[in-house]
């Protein structure tokens, strides 16, 4: 399963940089696959790394399916729940993409088919409807 990894903007390579391994794994960047949803000028804009940090809160949790926090929780971010699509070669964990996402400066719009971010939509059945509605985009919020 692909996980989101934040790489530094200035890597320092180790001694094995140029070794040709047998059957390697690969590290790709992430791309916004839905230009309209993510308010990007183009599909395939590259995604920069972002980390939510707070020294004032003991719990950091992303709550999918809500555009507002529960009482006594602080809205530290608000966005759209995203993940790899069902047609992607490998499943991906969910990620909350900020409602005003940024593209990687100088990243371009080359379609590299790395980690692809799509909107997450509801499917009624094992997901109870109501309270949810079928085929709707999920929001995400919060920090406690």
N, CA, C and O atoms as CSV, one atom per row, in Angstrom:
chain,resi,resn,atom,element,x,y,z
A,1,UNK,N,N,0.845,-1.179,0.000
A,1,UNK,CA,C,0.000,0.000,0.000
A,1,UNK,C,C,0.887,1.237,0.000
A,1,UNK,O,O,1.826,1.335,0.790
A,2,UNK,N,N,0.593,2.163,-0.871
A,2,UNK,CA,C,1.365,3.406,-0.935
A,2,UNK,C,C,1.011,4.293,0.247
A,2,UNK,O,O,-0.159,4.432,0.605
A,3,UNK,N,N,2.012,4.880,0.840
A,3,UNK,CA,C,1.817,5.839,1.923
A,3,UNK,C,C,2.407,7.170,1.487
A,3,UNK,O,O,3.329,7.230,0.674
A,4,UNK,N,N,1.855,8.225,2.047
A,4,UNK,CA,C,2.387,9.542,1.744
A,4,UNK,C,C,3.697,9.736,2.486
A,4,UNK,O,O,3.774,9.492,3.691
A,5,UNK,N,N,4.715,10.168,1.783
A,5,UNK,CA,C,6.032,10.405,2.351
A,5,UNK,C,C,6.439,11.826,1.987
A,5,UNK,O,O,6.324,12.230,0.830
A,6,UNK,N,N,6.906,12.577,2.958
A,6,UNK,CA,C,7.409,13.928,2.692
A,6,UNK,C,C,8.912,13.852,2.499
A,6,UNK,O,O,9.647,13.476,3.412
A,7,UNK,N,N,9.363,14.209,1.310
A,7,UNK,CA,C,10.792,14.224,1.016
A,7,UNK,C,C,11.333,15.637,1.179
A,7,UNK,O,O,10.605,16.605,0.962
A,8,UNK,N,N,12.596,15.768,1.556
A,8,UNK,CA,C,13.170,17.104,1.720
A,8,UNK,C,C,13.366,17.781,0.363
A,8,UNK,O,O,13.467,17.114,-0.666
A,9,UNK,N,N,13.417,19.090,0.376
A,9,UNK,CA,C,13.653,19.833,-0.866
A,9,UNK,C,C,15.131,19.837,-1.237
A,9,UNK,O,O,15.482,20.138,-2.378
A,10,UNK,N,N,15.999,19.504,-0.284
A,10,UNK,CA,C,17.438,19.457,-0.542
A,10,UNK,C,C,17.986,18.115,-0.051
A,10,UNK,O,O,18.501,18.037,1.064
A,11,UNK,N,N,17.884,17.049,-0.872
A,11,UNK,CA,C,18.353,15.736,-0.422
A,11,UNK,C,C,19.870,15.697,-0.256
A,11,UNK,O,O,20.604,16.398,-0.952
A,12,UNK,N,N,20.318,14.877,0.663
A,12,UNK,CA,C,21.741,14.581,0.830
A,12,UNK,C,C,21.868,13.078,0.612
A,12,UNK,O,O,21.355,12.285,1.401
A,13,UNK,N,N,22.544,12.694,-0.449
A,13,UNK,CA,C,22.616,11.294,-0.844
A,13,UNK,C,C,23.617,10.516,-0.003
A,13,UNK,O,O,24.627,11.059,0.445
A,14,UNK,N,N,23.324,9.238,0.206
A,14,UNK,CA,C,24.227,8.339,0.909
A,14,UNK,C,C,25.166,7.641,-0.062
A,14,UNK,O,O,25.139,7.917,-1.262
A,15,UNK,N,N,25.998,6.735,0.450
A,15,UNK,CA,C,27.018,6.083,-0.378
A,15,UNK,C,C,26.457,5.105,-1.414
A,15,UNK,O,O,27.185,4.704,-2.322
A,16,UNK,N,N,25.208,4.718,-1.308
A,16,UNK,CA,C,24.634,3.739,-2.234
A,16,UNK,C,C,23.859,4.386,-3.378
A,16,UNK,O,O,23.131,3.696,-4.092
A,17,UNK,N,N,23.998,5.666,-3.559
A,17,UNK,CA,C,23.207,6.420,-4.532
A,17,UNK,C,C,23.201,5.795,-5.925
A,17,UNK,O,O,22.148,5.751,-6.562
A,18,UNK,N,N,24.314,5.323,-6.409
A,18,UNK,CA,C,24.416,4.855,-7.792
A,18,UNK,C,C,24.421,3.340,-7.952
A,18,UNK,O,O,24.669,2.844,-9.051
A,19,UNK,N,N,24.154,2.594,-6.885
A,19,UNK,CA,C,24.107,1.134,-6.986
A,19,UNK,C,C,22.853,0.743,-7.763
A,19,UNK,O,O,21.785,1.317,-7.554
A,20,UNK,N,N,22.984,-0.232,-8.658
A,20,UNK,CA,C,21.847,-0.719,-9.442
A,20,UNK,C,C,21.260,-1.946,-8.740
A,20,UNK,O,O,21.781,-3.051,-8.899
A,21,UNK,N,N,20.190,-1.769,-7.969
A,21,UNK,CA,C,19.627,-2.889,-7.208
A,21,UNK,C,C,18.811,-3.832,-8.090
A,21,UNK,O,O,18.383,-3.477,-9.188
A,22,UNK,N,N,18.613,-5.030,-7.580
A,22,UNK,CA,C,17.760,-6.008,-8.236
A,22,UNK,C,C,16.318,-5.748,-7.822
A,22,UNK,O,O,16.035,-5.634,-6.629
A,23,UNK,N,N,15.413,-5.652,-8.769
A,23,UNK,CA,C,13.970,-5.537,-8.520
A,23,UNK,C,C,13.637,-4.418,-7.525
A,23,UNK,O,O,13.094,-4.700,-6.457
A,24,UNK,N,N,13.947,-3.166,-7.846
A,24,UNK,CA,C,13.740,-2.068,-6.895
A,24,UNK,C,C,12.284,-1.640,-6.761
A,24,UNK,O,O,11.444,-1.948,-7.607
A,25,UNK,N,N,12.013,-0.931,-5.690
A,25,UNK,CA,C,10.757,-0.191,-5.544
A,25,UNK,C,C,11.061,1.229,-6.009
A,25,UNK,O,O,12.227,1.595,-6.156
A,26,UNK,N,N,10.029,2.027,-6.241
A,26,UNK,CA,C,10.246,3.376,-6.754
A,26,UNK,C,C,9.505,4.410,-5.928
A,26,UNK,O,O,8.451,4.128,-5.358
A,27,UNK,N,N,10.061,5.601,-5.869
A,27,UNK,CA,C,9.437,6.731,-5.185
A,27,UNK,C,C,8.946,7.695,-6.255
A,27,UNK,O,O,9.732,8.172,-7.074
A,28,UNK,N,N,7.658,7.980,-6.249
A,28,UNK,CA,C,7.071,8.932,-7.180
A,28,UNK,C,C,6.568,10.138,-6.411
A,28,UNK,O,O,6.374,10.074,-5.197
A,29,UNK,N,N,6.361,11.219,-7.108
A,29,UNK,CA,C,5.677,12.360,-6.526
A,29,UNK,C,C,4.179,12.129,-6.583
A,29,UNK,O,O,3.719,11.110,-7.099
A,30,UNK,N,N,3.424,13.069,-6.056
A,30,UNK,CA,C,1.961,12.984,-6.074
A,30,UNK,C,C,1.419,14.032,-7.040
A,30,UNK,O,O,2.036,15.076,-7.253
A,31,UNK,N,N,0.255,13.739,-7.622
A,31,UNK,CA,C,-0.366,14.636,-8.591
A,31,UNK,C,C,-1.837,14.826,-8.257
A,31,UNK,O,O,-2.516,13.888,-7.838
A,32,UNK,N,N,-2.323,16.049,-8.446
A,32,UNK,CA,C,-3.756,16.306,-8.350
A,32,UNK,C,C,-4.391,15.819,-9.650
A,32,UNK,O,O,-4.058,16.326,-10.721
A,33,UNK,N,N,-5.288,14.858,-9.579
A,33,UNK,CA,C,-5.895,14.296,-10.783
A,33,UNK,C,C,-7.209,14.960,-11.163
A,33,UNK,O,O,-7.738,14.693,-12.242
A,34,UNK,N,N,-7.742,15.804,-10.321
A,34,UNK,CA,C,-9.025,16.454,-10.600
A,34,UNK,C,C,-8.821,17.964,-10.497
A,34,UNK,O,O,-8.957,18.539,-9.417
A,35,UNK,N,N,-8.497,18.601,-11.613
A,35,UNK,CA,C,-8.179,20.032,-11.609
A,35,UNK,C,C,-9.339,20.867,-11.083
A,35,UNK,O,O,-9.113,21.839,-10.362
A,36,UNK,N,N,-10.567,20.516,-11.423
A,36,UNK,CA,C,-11.736,21.281,-10.990
A,36,UNK,C,C,-11.910,21.200,-9.476
A,36,UNK,O,O,-12.057,22.228,-8.816
A,37,UNK,N,N,-11.894,20.005,-8.927
A,37,UNK,CA,C,-12.100,19.823,-7.489
A,37,UNK,C,C,-11.010,20.512,-6.676
A,37,UNK,O,O,-11.305,21.166,-5.675
A,38,UNK,N,N,-9.767,20.373,-7.091
A,38,UNK,CA,C,-8.653,20.928,-6.335
A,38,UNK,C,C,-8.314,22.359,-6.740
A,38,UNK,O,O,-7.326,22.918,-6.263
A,39,UNK,N,N,-9.112,22.951,-7.606
A,39,UNK,CA,C,-8.948,24.343,-8.035
A,39,UNK,C,C,-7.552,24.596,-8.607
A,39,UNK,O,O,-6.897,25.587,-8.281
A,40,UNK,N,N,-7.118,23.678,-9.463
A,40,UNK,CA,C,-5.816,23.779,-10.114
A,40,UNK,C,C,-6.010,24.223,-11.562
A,40,UNK,O,O,-7.038,23.918,-12.165
A,41,UNK,N,N,-5.037,24.938,-12.126
A,41,UNK,CA,C,-5.164,25.345,-13.521
A,41,UNK,C,C,-5.070,24.166,-14.487
A,41,UNK,O,O,-5.604,24.232,-15.594
A,42,UNK,N,N,-4.400,23.089,-14.082
A,42,UNK,CA,C,-4.221,21.931,-14.953
A,42,UNK,C,C,-4.345,20.641,-14.160
A,42,UNK,O,O,-4.081,20.612,-12.958
A,43,UNK,N,N,-4.749,19.575,-14.840
A,43,UNK,CA,C,-4.677,18.252,-14.241
A,43,UNK,C,C,-3.202,17.879,-14.158
A,43,UNK,O,O,-2.398,18.364,-14.954
A,44,UNK,N,N,-2.843,17.042,-13.225
A,44,UNK,CA,C,-1.492,16.533,-13.023
A,44,UNK,C,C,-0.522,17.544,-12.423
A,44,UNK,O,O,0.691,17.358,-12.520
A,45,UNK,N,N,-1.031,18.617,-11.800
A,45,UNK,CA,C,-0.141,19.519,-11.058
A,45,UNK,C,C,0.487,18.704,-9.928
A,45,UNK,O,O,-0.185,17.873,-9.317
A,46,UNK,N,N,1.755,18.932,-9.650
A,46,UNK,CA,C,2.457,18.192,-8.606
A,46,UNK,C,C,2.103,18.730,-7.222
A,46,UNK,O,O,1.903,19.931,-7.043
A,47,UNK,N,N,2.029,17.822,-6.246
A,47,UNK,CA,C,1.610,18.147,-4.885
A,47,UNK,C,C,2.834,18.391,-3.999
A,47,UNK,O,O,3.723,17.541,-3.946
A,48,UNK,N,N,2.904,19.537,-3.297
A,48,UNK,CA,C,4.007,19.747,-2.359
A,48,UNK,C,C,3.748,18.988,-1.060
A,48,UNK,O,O,2.627,18.548,-0.805
A,49,UNK,N,N,4.763,18.839,-0.260
A,49,UNK,CA,C,4.610,18.173,1.029
A,49,UNK,C,C,4.075,19.154,2.061
A,49,UNK,O,O,4.463,20.323,2.070
A,50,UNK,N,N,3.191,18.688,2.924
A,50,UNK,CA,C,2.666,19.520,4.001
A,50,UNK,C,C,2.484,18.658,5.243
A,50,UNK,O,O,2.062,17.505,5.156
A,51,UNK,N,N,2.803,19.221,6.385
A,51,UNK,CA,C,2.652,18.526,7.657
A,51,UNK,C,C,1.877,19.429,8.592
A,51,UNK,O,O,2.187,20.614,8.715
A,52,UNK,N,N,0.873,18.881,9.251
A,52,UNK,CA,C,0.089,19.643,10.214
A,52,UNK,C,C,0.736,19.470,11.589
A,52,UNK,O,O,0.768,18.363,12.128
A,53,UNK,N,N,1.252,20.564,12.155
A,53,UNK,CA,C,1.882,20.518,13.469
A,53,UNK,C,C,1.217,21.518,14.389
A,53,UNK,O,O,0.802,22.597,13.966
A,54,UNK,N,N,1.121,21.142,15.655
A,54,UNK,CA,C,0.571,22.056,16.643
A,54,UNK,C,C,1.196,21.751,17.995
A,54,UNK,O,O,1.260,20.592,18.406
A,55,UNK,N,N,1.653,22.775,18.679
A,55,UNK,CA,C,2.201,22.573,20.018
A,55,UNK,C,C,1.142,22.812,21.089
A,55,UNK,O,O,1.417,22.671,22.281
A,56,UNK,N,N,-0.068,23.173,20.668
A,56,UNK,CA,C,-1.131,23.489,21.617
A,56,UNK,C,C,-2.186,22.394,21.728
A,56,UNK,O,O,-3.091,22.493,22.557
A,57,UNK,N,N,-2.081,21.358,20.909
A,57,UNK,CA,C,-3.105,20.321,20.891
A,57,UNK,C,C,-2.464,18.960,21.101
A,57,UNK,O,O,-1.391,18.678,20.567
A,58,UNK,N,N,-3.135,18.113,21.889
A,58,UNK,CA,C,-2.584,16.798,22.179
A,58,UNK,C,C,-3.015,15.751,21.166
A,58,UNK,O,O,-2.370,14.709,21.051
A,59,UNK,N,N,-4.076,16.000,20.438
A,59,UNK,CA,C,-4.590,15.041,19.473
A,59,UNK,C,C,-4.710,15.691,18.112
A,59,UNK,O,O,-5.279,16.774,17.976
A,60,UNK,N,N,-4.179,15.032,17.117
A,60,UNK,CA,C,-4.348,15.492,15.745
A,60,UNK,C,C,-5.020,14.371,14.980
A,60,UNK,O,O,-4.435,13.304,14.792
A,61,UNK,N,N,-6.226,14.603,14.545
A,61,UNK,CA,C,-6.965,13.576,13.831
A,61,UNK,C,C,-7.738,14.209,12.690
A,61,UNK,O,O,-8.348,15.269,12.835
A,62,UNK,N,N,-7.698,13.544,11.569
A,62,UNK,CA,C,-8.471,13.978,10.424
A,62,UNK,C,C,-9.825,13.282,10.521
A,62,UNK,O,O,-9.893,12.058,10.625
A,63,UNK,N,N,-10.895,14.060,10.487
A,63,UNK,CA,C,-12.240,13.496,10.570
A,63,UNK,C,C,-12.891,13.614,9.201
A,63,UNK,O,O,-13.260,14.713,8.786
A,64,UNK,N,N,-13.037,12.493,8.492
A,64,UNK,CA,C,-13.688,12.550,7.186
A,64,UNK,C,C,-15.196,12.668,7.334
A,64,UNK,O,O,-15.767,12.256,8.344
A,65,UNK,N,N,-15.828,13.228,6.329
A,65,UNK,CA,C,-17.282,13.302,6.325
A,65,UNK,C,C,-17.851,14.469,7.095
A,65,UNK,O,O,-19.054,14.502,7.353
A,66,UNK,N,N,-17.022,15.431,7.472
A,66,UNK,CA,C,-17.511,16.612,8.186
A,66,UNK,C,C,-16.845,17.856,7.629
A,66,UNK,O,O,-15.658,17.848,7.302
A,67,UNK,N,N,-17.622,18.926,7.525
A,67,UNK,CA,C,-17.089,20.226,7.128
A,67,UNK,C,C,-16.955,21.132,8.345
A,67,UNK,O,O,-16.438,22.244,8.240
A,68,UNK,N,N,-17.420,20.655,9.505
A,68,UNK,CA,C,-17.298,21.381,10.766
A,68,UNK,C,C,-16.820,20.407,11.826
A,68,UNK,O,O,-17.152,19.223,11.788
A,69,UNK,N,N,-16.040,20.909,12.772
A,69,UNK,CA,C,-15.547,20.069,13.862
A,69,UNK,C,C,-16.645,19.810,14.890
A,69,UNK,O,O,-17.650,20.518,14.941
A,70,UNK,N,N,-16.430,18.787,15.702
A,70,UNK,CA,C,-17.307,18.540,16.835
A,70,UNK,C,C,-17.099,19.646,17.862
A,70,UNK,O,O,-16.074,20.326,17.826
A,71,UNK,N,N,-18.055,19.845,18.786
A,71,UNK,CA,C,-17.857,20.835,19.852
A,71,UNK,C,C,-16.566,20.526,20.617
A,71,UNK,O,O,-16.216,19.358,20.789
A,72,UNK,N,N,-15.873,21.537,21.067
A,72,UNK,CA,C,-14.612,21.440,21.809
A,72,UNK,C,C,-13.419,21.025,20.949
A,72,UNK,O,O,-12.332,20.798,21.479
A,73,UNK,N,N,-13.601,20.922,19.647
A,73,UNK,CA,C,-12.492,20.656,18.735
A,73,UNK,C,C,-12.191,21.943,17.987
A,73,UNK,O,O,-13.070,22.788,17.818
A,74,UNK,N,N,-10.963,22.092,17.544
A,74,UNK,CA,C,-10.528,23.291,16.830
A,74,UNK,C,C,-10.377,22.962,15.352
A,74,UNK,O,O,-9.792,21.942,14.989
A,75,UNK,N,N,-10.908,23.830,14.508
A,75,UNK,CA,C,-10.744,23.622,13.076
A,75,UNK,C,C,-9.377,24.151,12.673
A,75,UNK,O,O,-9.193,25.358,12.514
A,76,UNK,N,N,-8.419,23.247,12.508
A,76,UNK,CA,C,-7.071,23.628,12.113
A,76,UNK,C,C,-6.926,23.584,10.601
A,76,UNK,O,O,-6.069,24.262,10.035
A,77,UNK,N,N,-7.745,22.804,9.959
A,77,UNK,CA,C,-7.736,22.722,8.508
A,77,UNK,C,C,-9.102,22.256,8.030
A,77,UNK,O,O,-9.896,21.711,8.796
A,78,UNK,N,N,-9.355,22.481,6.758
A,78,UNK,CA,C,-10.611,22.039,6.144
A,78,UNK,C,C,-10.263,21.677,4.715
A,78,UNK,O,O,-9.517,22.394,4.050
A,79,UNK,N,N,-10.798,20.576,4.248
A,79,UNK,CA,C,-10.443,20.173,2.900
A,79,UNK,C,C,-11.344,19.119,2.321
A,79,UNK,O,O,-12.496,18.961,2.726
A,80,UNK,N,N,-10.793,18.392,1.354
A,80,UNK,CA,C,-11.501,17.353,0.623
A,80,UNK,C,C,-10.770,16.038,0.842
A,80,UNK,O,O,-9.550,15.968,0.692
A,81,UNK,N,N,-11.512,14.996,1.198
A,81,UNK,CA,C,-10.909,13.686,1.385
A,81,UNK,C,C,-10.481,13.151,0.025
A,81,UNK,O,O,-11.251,13.180,-0.936
A,82,UNK,N,N,-9.248,12.665,-0.046
A,82,UNK,CA,C,-8.682,12.207,-1.308
A,82,UNK,C,C,-8.004,10.866,-1.118
A,82,UNK,O,O,-7.630,10.497,-0.005
A,83,UNK,N,N,-7.848,10.138,-2.215
A,83,UNK,CA,C,-7.152,8.853,-2.217
A,83,UNK,C,C,-6.923,8.448,-3.663
A,83,UNK,O,O,-7.356,9.139,-4.585
A,84,UNK,N,N,-6.240,7.327,-3.858
A,84,UNK,CA,C,-6.088,6.773,-5.198
A,84,UNK,C,C,-7.420,6.226,-5.672
A,84,UNK,O,O,-8.236,5.784,-4.863
A,85,UNK,N,N,-7.644,6.251,-6.975
A,85,UNK,CA,C,-8.928,5.770,-7.502
A,85,UNK,C,C,-8.970,4.249,-7.501
A,85,UNK,O,O,-7.943,3.588,-7.341
A,86,UNK,N,N,-10.166,3.701,-7.681
A,86,UNK,CA,C,-10.324,2.250,-7.700
A,86,UNK,C,C,-9.563,1.626,-8.858
A,86,UNK,O,O,-9.229,0.442,-8.804
A,87,UNK,N,N,-9.284,2.389,-9.899
A,87,UNK,CA,C,-8.544,1.876,-11.047
A,87,UNK,C,C,-7.038,2.004,-10.913
A,87,UNK,O,O,-6.305,1.589,-11.811
A,88,UNK,N,N,-6.559,2.571,-9.811
A,88,UNK,CA,C,-5.114,2.734,-9.619
A,88,UNK,C,C,-4.463,1.375,-9.404
A,88,UNK,O,O,-5.110,0.448,-8.918
A,89,UNK,N,N,-3.179,1.249,-9.766
A,89,UNK,CA,C,-2.500,-0.029,-9.621
A,89,UNK,C,C,-2.383,-0.504,-8.179
A,89,UNK,O,O,-2.241,-1.702,-7.936
A,90,UNK,N,N,-2.439,0.404,-7.232
A,90,UNK,CA,C,-2.270,0.042,-5.831
A,90,UNK,C,C,-3.147,0.945,-4.989
A,90,UNK,O,O,-3.264,2.134,-5.287
A,91,UNK,N,N,-3.771,0.411,-3.935
A,91,UNK,CA,C,-4.604,1.266,-3.092
A,91,UNK,C,C,-3.752,2.273,-2.333
A,91,UNK,O,O,-2.560,2.051,-2.116
A,92,UNK,N,N,-4.362,3.370,-1.934
A,92,UNK,CA,C,-3.646,4.381,-1.162
A,92,UNK,C,C,-4.464,4.753,0.056
A,92,UNK,O,O,-5.692,4.669,0.026
A,93,UNK,N,N,-3.803,5.165,1.132
A,93,UNK,CA,C,-4.547,5.631,2.297
A,93,UNK,C,C,-5.231,6.957,1.986
A,93,UNK,O,O,-4.850,7.670,1.058
A,94,UNK,N,N,-6.228,7.264,2.766
A,94,UNK,CA,C,-6.927,8.534,2.597
A,94,UNK,C,C,-6.041,9.679,3.068
A,94,UNK,O,O,-5.229,9.518,3.979
A,95,UNK,N,N,-6.206,10.825,2.442
A,95,UNK,CA,C,-5.491,12.037,2.841
A,95,UNK,C,C,-6.458,13.196,2.747
A,95,UNK,O,O,-7.315,13.226,1.864
A,96,UNK,N,N,-6.326,14.157,3.658
A,96,UNK,CA,C,-7.148,15.357,3.607
A,96,UNK,C,C,-6.368,16.419,2.843
A,96,UNK,O,O,-5.324,16.881,3.305
A,97,UNK,N,N,-6.869,16.806,1.679
A,97,UNK,CA,C,-6.232,17.846,0.876
A,97,UNK,C,C,-6.896,19.170,1.218
A,97,UNK,O,O,-8.120,19.286,1.166
A,98,UNK,N,N,-6.099,20.162,1.567
A,98,UNK,CA,C,-6.608,21.469,1.959
A,98,UNK,C,C,-7.571,22.015,0.915
A,98,UNK,O,O,-7.414,21.760,-0.279
A,99,UNK,N,N,-8.572,22.770,1.371
A,99,UNK,CA,C,-9.557,23.320,0.435
A,99,UNK,C,C,-8.943,24.331,-0.529
A,99,UNK,O,O,-9.522,24.620,-1.576
A,100,UNK,N,N,-7.794,24.860,-0.189
A,100,UNK,CA,C,-7.048,25.759,-1.075
A,100,UNK,C,C,-5.652,25.182,-1.294
A,100,UNK,O,O,-4.668,25.759,-0.832
A,101,UNK,N,N,-5.555,24.046,-1.994
A,101,UNK,CA,C,-4.261,23.394,-2.133
A,101,UNK,C,C,-3.308,24.192,-3.016
A,101,UNK,O,O,-3.721,25.032,-3.815
A,102,UNK,N,N,-2.047,23.910,-2.849
A,102,UNK,CA,C,-1.012,24.542,-3.664
A,102,UNK,C,C,-0.375,23.488,-4.551
A,102,UNK,O,O,-0.401,22.298,-4.235
A,103,UNK,N,N,0.193,23.927,-5.653
A,103,UNK,CA,C,0.967,23.036,-6.513
A,103,UNK,C,C,2.442,23.249,-6.215
A,103,UNK,O,O,2.846,24.320,-5.763
A,104,UNK,N,N,3.228,22.240,-6.464
A,104,UNK,CA,C,4.661,22.312,-6.243
A,104,UNK,C,C,5.273,23.318,-7.207
A,104,UNK,O,O,5.091,23.209,-8.419
A,105,UNK,N,N,5.988,24.284,-6.681
A,105,UNK,CA,C,6.632,25.301,-7.515
A,105,UNK,C,C,7.645,24.637,-8.437
A,105,UNK,O,O,8.540,23.927,-7.980
A,106,UNK,N,N,7.501,24.866,-9.717
A,106,UNK,CA,C,8.402,24.271,-10.697
A,106,UNK,C,C,8.131,22.811,-10.969
A,106,UNK,O,O,8.912,22.153,-11.657
A,107,UNK,N,N,7.021,22.286,-10.435
A,107,UNK,CA,C,6.726,20.865,-10.587
A,107,UNK,C,C,6.205,20.477,-11.954
A,107,UNK,O,O,6.415,19.348,-12.397
A,108,UNK,N,N,5.533,21.386,-12.625
A,108,UNK,CA,C,5.026,21.085,-13.958
A,108,UNK,C,C,3.766,20.254,-13.946
A,108,UNK,O,O,3.189,19.976,-12.894
A,109,UNK,N,N,3.349,19.864,-15.132
A,109,UNK,CA,C,2.100,19.113,-15.277
A,109,UNK,C,C,2.313,17.822,-16.053
A,109,UNK,O,O,1.410,17.359,-16.750
A,110,UNK,N,N,3.501,17.238,-15.938
A,110,UNK,CA,C,3.784,15.970,-16.585
A,110,UNK,C,C,3.020,14.871,-15.869
A,110,UNK,O,O,3.031,14.808,-14.640
A,111,UNK,N,N,2.359,14.011,-16.619
A,111,UNK,CA,C,1.592,12.918,-16.032
A,111,UNK,C,C,2.524,11.746,-15.770
A,111,UNK,O,O,2.800,10.957,-16.674
A,112,UNK,N,N,3.014,11.623,-14.529
A,112,UNK,CA,C,3.968,10.575,-14.179
A,112,UNK,C,C,3.302,9.335,-13.602
A,112,UNK,O,O,3.967,8.319,-13.395
A,113,UNK,N,N,1.995,9.400,-13.338
A,113,UNK,CA,C,1.246,8.259,-12.797
A,113,UNK,C,C,1.846,7.748,-11.495
A,113,UNK,O,O,1.902,6.539,-11.271
A,114,UNK,N,N,2.295,8.661,-10.632
A,114,UNK,CA,C,2.793,8.276,-9.316
A,114,UNK,C,C,1.623,8.142,-8.360
A,114,UNK,O,O,0.660,7.436,-8.658
A,115,UNK,N,N,1.689,8.800,-7.233
A,115,UNK,CA,C,0.559,8.821,-6.297
A,115,UNK,C,C,-0.453,9.801,-6.864
A,115,UNK,O,O,-0.158,10.988,-7.002
A,116,UNK,N,N,-1.630,9.322,-7.190
A,116,UNK,CA,C,-2.660,10.151,-7.810
A,116,UNK,C,C,-3.755,10.440,-6.803
A,116,UNK,O,O,-4.274,9.524,-6.165
A,117,UNK,N,N,-4.107,11.699,-6.658
A,117,UNK,CA,C,-5.133,12.095,-5.695
A,117,UNK,C,C,-6.445,12.372,-6.407
A,117,UNK,O,O,-6.529,13.231,-7.285
A,118,UNK,N,N,-7.452,11.636,-6.014
A,118,UNK,CA,C,-8.801,11.799,-6.527
A,118,UNK,C,C,-9.729,12.113,-5.360
A,118,UNK,O,O,-9.403,11.848,-4.203
A,119,UNK,N,N,-10.870,12.672,-5.673
A,119,UNK,CA,C,-11.892,12.885,-4.654
A,119,UNK,C,C,-12.382,11.531,-4.135
A,119,UNK,O,O,-12.379,10.540,-4.865
A,120,UNK,N,N,-12.798,11.499,-2.879
A,120,UNK,CA,C,-13.402,10.295,-2.303
A,120,UNK,C,C,-14.899,10.540,-2.223
A,120,UNK,O,O,-15.351,11.532,-1.651
A,121,UNK,N,N,-15.661,9.622,-2.804
A,121,UNK,CA,C,-17.119,9.752,-2.847
A,121,UNK,C,C,-17.753,8.624,-2.035
A,121,UNK,O,O,-17.176,7.547,-1.890
A,122,UNK,N,N,-18.926,8.886,-1.517
A,122,UNK,CA,C,-19.631,7.913,-0.682
A,122,UNK,C,C,-20.311,6.843,-1.529
A,122,UNK,O,O,-20.725,7.092,-2.661
A,123,UNK,N,N,-20.415,5.641,-0.952
A,123,UNK,CA,C,-21.143,4.534,-1.566
A,123,UNK,C,C,-22.028,3.932,-0.482
A,123,UNK,O,O,-21.530,3.354,0.484
A,124,UNK,N,N,-23.330,4.069,-0.643
A,124,UNK,CA,C,-24.262,3.527,0.350
A,124,UNK,C,C,-24.249,2.003,0.312
A,124,UNK,O,O,-23.985,1.398,-0.727
A,125,UNK,N,N,-24.529,1.410,1.426
A,125,UNK,CA,C,-24.529,-0.038,1.593
A,125,UNK,C,C,-23.983,-0.298,2.976
A,125,UNK,O,O,-24.689,-0.124,3.969
A,126,UNK,N,N,-22.705,-0.721,3.052
A,126,UNK,CA,C,-22.087,-0.861,4.367
A,126,UNK,C,C,-21.879,0.515,4.997
A,126,UNK,O,O,-21.791,0.624,6.220
A,127,UNK,N,N,-21.799,1.565,4.180
A,127,UNK,CA,C,-21.823,2.943,4.673
A,127,UNK,C,C,-23.289,3.328,4.790
A,127,UNK,O,O,-24.003,3.364,3.788
A,128,UNK,N,N,-23.736,3.610,5.982
A,128,UNK,CA,C,-25.153,3.849,6.241
A,128,UNK,C,C,-25.655,5.151,5.612
A,128,UNK,O,O,-25.083,6.221,5.818
A,129,UNK,N,N,-26.740,5.031,4.839
A,129,UNK,CA,C,-27.396,6.176,4.209
A,129,UNK,C,C,-28.887,6.122,4.528
A,129,UNK,O,O,-29.535,5.151,4.139
A,130,UNK,N,N,-29.470,7.108,5.213
A,130,UNK,CA,C,-28.790,8.170,5.919
A,130,UNK,C,C,-27.994,7.612,7.110
A,130,UNK,O,O,-28.182,6.457,7.492
A,131,UNK,N,N,-27.132,8.408,7.677
A,131,UNK,CA,C,-26.984,9.848,7.577
A,131,UNK,C,C,-26.209,10.306,6.340
A,131,UNK,O,O,-26.308,11.471,5.954
A,132,UNK,N,N,-25.435,9.407,5.708
A,132,UNK,CA,C,-24.703,9.820,4.513
A,132,UNK,C,C,-25.617,9.788,3.300
A,132,UNK,O,O,-26.711,9.226,3.355
A,133,UNK,N,N,-25.170,10.392,2.205
A,133,UNK,CA,C,-25.888,10.363,0.936
A,133,UNK,C,C,-24.975,9.707,-0.090
A,133,UNK,O,O,-23.758,9.889,-0.056
A,134,UNK,N,N,-25.565,8.950,-0.996
A,134,UNK,CA,C,-24.782,8.221,-1.981
A,134,UNK,C,C,-24.089,9.149,-2.982
A,134,UNK,O,O,-24.653,10.161,-3.399
A,135,UNK,N,N,-22.875,8.793,-3.356
A,135,UNK,CA,C,-22.118,9.441,-4.427
A,135,UNK,C,C,-21.864,10.924,-4.178
A,135,UNK,O,O,-22.006,11.738,-5.090
A,136,UNK,N,N,-21.490,11.278,-2.951
A,136,UNK,CA,C,-21.170,12.662,-2.586
A,136,UNK,C,C,-19.702,12.755,-2.184
A,136,UNK,O,O,-19.148,11.804,-1.634
A,137,UNK,N,N,-19.070,13.893,-2.455
A,137,UNK,CA,C,-17.669,14.123,-2.095
A,137,UNK,C,C,-17.572,14.373,-0.592
A,137,UNK,O,O,-18.325,15.178,-0.044
A,138,UNK,N,N,-16.646,13.688,0.070
A,138,UNK,CA,C,-16.465,13.845,1.513
A,138,UNK,C,C,-15.501,14.980,1.835
A,138,UNK,O,O,-14.445,15.108,1.215
A,139,UNK,N,N,-15.874,15.794,2.802
A,139,UNK,CA,C,-14.997,16.837,3.332
A,139,UNK,C,C,-14.190,16.244,4.476
A,139,UNK,O,O,-14.392,15.088,4.846
A,140,UNK,N,N,-13.276,17.030,5.037
A,140,UNK,CA,C,-12.508,16.582,6.190
A,140,UNK,C,C,-12.019,17.793,6.972
A,140,UNK,O,O,-11.738,18.843,6.394
A,141,UNK,N,N,-11.918,17.640,8.300
A,141,UNK,CA,C,-11.526,18.724,9.198
A,141,UNK,C,C,-10.796,18.190,10.430
A,141,UNK,O,O,-10.729,16.978,10.634
A,142,UNK,N,N,-10.264,19.066,11.230
A,142,UNK,CA,C,-10.054,19.028,12.676
A,142,UNK,C,C,-8.687,18.872,13.311
A,142,UNK,O,O,-7.706,18.501,12.667
A,143,UNK,N,N,-8.665,19.168,14.585
A,143,UNK,CA,C,-7.530,19.065,15.480
A,143,UNK,C,C,-8.092,19.270,16.876
A,143,UNK,O,O,-8.934,20.145,17.077
A,144,UNK,N,N,-7.647,18.486,17.839
A,144,UNK,CA,C,-8.135,18.687,19.207
A,144,UNK,C,C,-6.962,18.982,20.099
A,144,UNK,O,O,-7.136,19.186,21.301
